[in-house]
């Protein structure tokens, strides 16, 4: 009986440890997704301004403006 109880405790501890490792991986993936979302949001907000600035500089360099 004691061996079964010990084995159950070992199995439970192993499972908890594995779940913690999985949680770390999921948290890292979520953070990566969040940073990509922030970058995309920045591009949507300010990217058109950057594109307009680049177009103005190119026009200035080729003598259109």
N, C-alpha and C positions, 0 to 999 in steps of 0.2 A: 504494500500500500504506500509506503514511504517513497519507494522508487517512482511510482506513478505520479505522486504529488511533485517530486523533484523534477521529473521530466516535463510536467505541465508548466512548472515555473520557468524552466529553461526555454521551452517553446514560447511561452508568453513574453519573456524578456527578449528573445530573438525577434519575435514579431514586432514588438514595440521599437526595437532598435532599427529594424528595416523600415518601419513606417516613418521614423524620424529622418532617415536618409532620403526617403522618397519625398518627404515634405520639403527638405532643403532643395532638392532638384526642382520641385514644382515652384517654390518661391523664386528661385533663380530664373526659371522660364517666365514667370509672371513679371518679374522686374525687367527682363529683356523686352517683353512685349510692351510694357508700359513705356520704356524709353523709346521704342520705335514709334509708339503712338504719339509721344510728345514731339518727336522729330517731325513726324508727318503733320501734326497740328501746326508747328512752327512754319513749315514749308507752305501750308495753306494760307496762313496769316500773312507772312512776310515774303514769301517766295516771289510773288508777282511784283513786289517792289524791287527786289533784287534783280529780277529779269528786266524790268523797265530801266533800271540804272545801267545794267550792262548794255542794253540796246542803245541808250543815250550815249554811252561812252564809245561804242562802236561807230555810231553815226557821227560823233565828233571827230573820231580818228580818220574816217574816210571823207570828211569834209561836207557832209550833208547839213550839219548844224553850224 
